[in-house]
């Protein structure tokens, strides 16, 4: 009898060991998009990459979609970008769009912000009115700001001035509620070397007011007043 008990005990021990080497199915626990903020020119394309976690999950497939569109010129329709099944995004018209990537099990998703027609990879995006010599020329209008350091930033110049250009600006905080911007750059404007100056402020409640001055044969002044729609209002860039 003891002999049979020993054999039975060995079987009980051996069965789990026999199947312990079998791979268990690994479920997806998350997904991220690289880059999660990108800037495109109109007609430019870029590949977005989906990183599925864990990297040895059984199903690495994802689905791409455009989640929201915010065109600058609404009269031209609402298409700002297109996205392919493989994550290739193409800029169609100026504005910004939110891209969503969803894992095949539908449990995990990630979002990316795509800017079309901007000069810098923005950390803060303002929407408002752009005026030329006191007359509104574009409303609504978007301007982006990118952080370089605590005291430096890039100010995206409006497309009527220099699409694809930016102006390095210094940042100073003279109070607990307002940051001041000041910078100068040289741009090629219709074949003419032109200096451009940016002066303005950003308040910590998300309001920005900027004056952009062009110095060529004549002085042209653009002003932009807007409120932040992307970024942290407590630190607007």
C-alpha positions in Angstrom: 0.0 0.0 0.0 2.8 2.4 0.9 4.3 1.7 -2.5 1.1 2.9 -4.3 1.0 6.0 -2.0 4.6 6.9 -3.0 3.8 6.5 -6.7 0.7 8.7 -6.3 2.7 11.3 -4.5 5.3 11.4 -7.3 2.6 11.9 -9.9 1.2 14.8 -7.9 4.6 16.5 -7.8 5.5 15.7 -11.4 2.4 17.0 -13.2 2.9 20.7 -12.2 6.5 20.4 -13.1 5.6 18.9 -16.5 3.5 21.9 -17.4 5.6 24.6 -15.7 7.6 25.2 -18.8 4.5 26.0 -20.9 4.3 29.7 -21.8 1.4 31.6 -20.3 -0.6 34.1 -22.4 0.6 37.7 -21.6 -2.1 40.3 -21.8 -1.5 43.9 -22.9 -1.3 46.3 -20.0 -0.6 49.6 -21.8 0.4 51.6 -24.9 2.3 54.8 -25.6 2.8 56.8 -28.7 6.2 58.2 -29.8 6.3 61.1 -30.3 3.2 62.2 -28.4 3.6 65.8 -29.8 4.8 66.4 -33.3 4.7 69.3 -35.8 4.1 68.9 -39.5 4.0 71.2 -42.5 1.1 70.9 -44.9 1.7 67.8 -47.1 4.4 66.5 -44.8 4.2 63.0 -43.4 5.6 61.3 -40.3 5.5 57.9 -38.8 4.1 57.6 -35.3 5.2 54.5 -33.3 3.0 52.6 -30.8 4.9 51.0 -28.0 2.8 48.2 -26.4 3.5 47.0 -22.9 4.8 44.5 -22.0 7.1 44.2 -24.9 6.4 40.4 -25.0 2.6 40.7 -24.9 0.9 38.1 -27.2 -1.0 40.7 -29.2 1.1 43.7 -30.3 -1.4 45.0 -32.8 -3.0 48.4 -32.5 -5.6 50.6 -34.3 -5.1 54.2 -35.3 -7.8 56.9 -35.6 -8.1 60.7 -35.6 -9.9 61.6 -32.4 -10.5 65.3 -32.8 -9.8 68.1 -35.4 -9.3 71.8 -34.9 -8.7 73.5 -38.2 -7.6 77.2 -38.4 -9.7 77.9 -41.5 -13.1 76.2 -40.9 -14.2 77.3 -44.4 -11.9 74.7 -46.0 -13.5 71.8 -44.1 -12.4 70.0 -41.0 -9.7 67.7 -42.3 -6.3 68.6 -40.7 -4.5 65.3 -40.8 -5.0 61.8 -42.1 -3.7 58.6 -40.3 -2.9 55.3 -41.9 -3.4 51.8 -40.5 0.4 51.7 -39.7 0.5 55.1 -37.9 1.7 57.3 -40.7 0.2 60.8 -40.2 0.0 63.4 -43.0 -0.7 67.1 -42.6 -3.6 68.3 -44.8 -4.3 71.8 -43.6 -3.3 74.2 -40.8 -4.6 73.4 -37.3 -4.1 70.7 -34.8 -5.5 67.2 -34.3 -5.6 64.6 -31.6 -4.6 61.1 -32.7 -5.7 58.0 -30.7 -4.0 54.6 -30.7 -6.0 51.7 -29.3 -4.8 48.2 -28.5 -6.5 45.3 -30.2 -8.1 44.2 -27.0 -9.7 47.7 -26.7 -8.6 48.0 -23.1 -5.6 50.4 -23.5 -5.3 53.6 -25.5 -2.8 56.5 -25.9 -3.2 60.0 -27.5 -0.9 62.2 -29.4 -1.1 65.9 -30.5 -0.2 66.7 -34.1 0.3 70.3 -35.1 0.1 71.3 -38.8 1.6 74.5 -40.1 3.4 75.5 -36.9 7.1 76.4 -36.6 7.9 74.9 -33.3 7.1 71.8 -31.3 4.8 73.7 -28.9 4.4 73.2 -25.2 1.8 75.9 -25.0 -0.8 76.7 -27.7 -2.8 80.0 -27.7 -5.9 80.8 -29.7 -7.0 84.3 -30.3 -7.1 87.2 -32.7 -4.2 88.4 -35.0 -4.2 92.1 -36.0 -2.1 93.9 -38.5 -1.5 97.6 -37.8 -4.6 97.6 -35.6 -6.9 95.7 -38.0 -7.9 92.1 -37.4 -6.5 89.8 -40.2 -7.3 86.4 -38.7 -9.7 85.3 -36.0 -9.4 82.8 -34.6 -5.7 82.3 -34.9 -3.2 80.0 -33.1 0.3 80.6 -31.9 2.6 78.1 -30.2 5.4 78.5 -27.7 8.2 76.0 -27.0 10.3 75.8 -23.8 14.1 75.8 -24.2 15.0 76.5 -20.6 13.6 78.3 -17.6 14.7 81.6 -19.1 14.4 80.9 -22.9 11.7 79.9 -25.3 10.8 79.8 -29.0 7.9 81.9 -30.1 6.2 80.5 -33.2 5.7 83.4 -35.7 2.3 83.6 -37.3 2.0 82.3 -40.9 1.1 85.7 -42.4 4.6 86.8 -41.2 6.9 83.8 -41.7 5.4 80.3 -41.8 7.9 77.8 -40.5 10.0 80.4 -38.7 10.3 81.1 -35.0 11.8 83.8 -32.8 14.1 83.0 -29.8 12.8 84.9 -26.8 14.1 85.5 -23.3 11.6 85.1 -20.4 11.6 87.0 -17.2 9.2 87.0 -14.3 8.8 90.4 -12.6 5.8 89.3 -10.5 4.1 86.1 -9.3 1.4 86.5 -12.0 3.1 87.6 -15.2 5.9 86.4 -17.4 7.4 88.7 -20.0 8.8 87.7 -23.4 11.3 89.6 -25.5 13.3 88.5 -28.5 14.6 89.4 -32.0 15.3 87.4 -35.1 16.2 87.8 -38.7 14.0 86.2 -41.3 13.8 86.0 -45.1 10.5 87.7 -46.0 9.8 87.5 -49.8 13.5 87.6 -50.6 14.2 90.5 -48.2 16.2 90.1 -45.0 13.9 91.4 -42.3 14.3 91.7 -38.6 11.4 90.7 -36.4 10.9 91.6 -32.8 8.6 89.9 -30.3 7.5 91.6 -27.1 4.7 90.6 -24.8 3.5 88.9 -21.7 1.8 85.7 -20.5 -0.3 85.8 -17.3 -0.6 82.8 -15.2 -4.4 82.7 -15.8 -3.6 81.6 -19.4 -3.9 85.0 -21.2 -1.2 86.2 -23.6 -0.7 89.5 -25.4 2.1 89.9 -27.9 3.4 92.5 -30.3 5.4 91.4 -33.3 7.2 94.2 -35.2 8.7 93.8 -38.7 11.5 96.2 -39.7 12.1 96.4 -43.4 11.5 99.3 -45.7 8.5 100.2 -43.6 7.5 99.1 -40.1 4.6 96.7 -39.8 3.1 95.7 -36.5 1.2 92.6 -35.7 -0.5 92.1 -32.4 -1.8 88.8 -31.0 -4.1 88.5 -28.0 -5.3 85.0 -27.0 -5.9 82.4 -24.3 -4.1 79.1 -23.8 -5.9 76.0 -24.9 -3.0 73.5 -24.6 -0.5 73.6 -21.8 -0.4 74.4 -18.1 -2.0 77.7 -17.2 0.1 77.9 -14.1 3.2 77.8 -16.3 2.1 78.7 -19.8 5.0 77.3 -21.8 
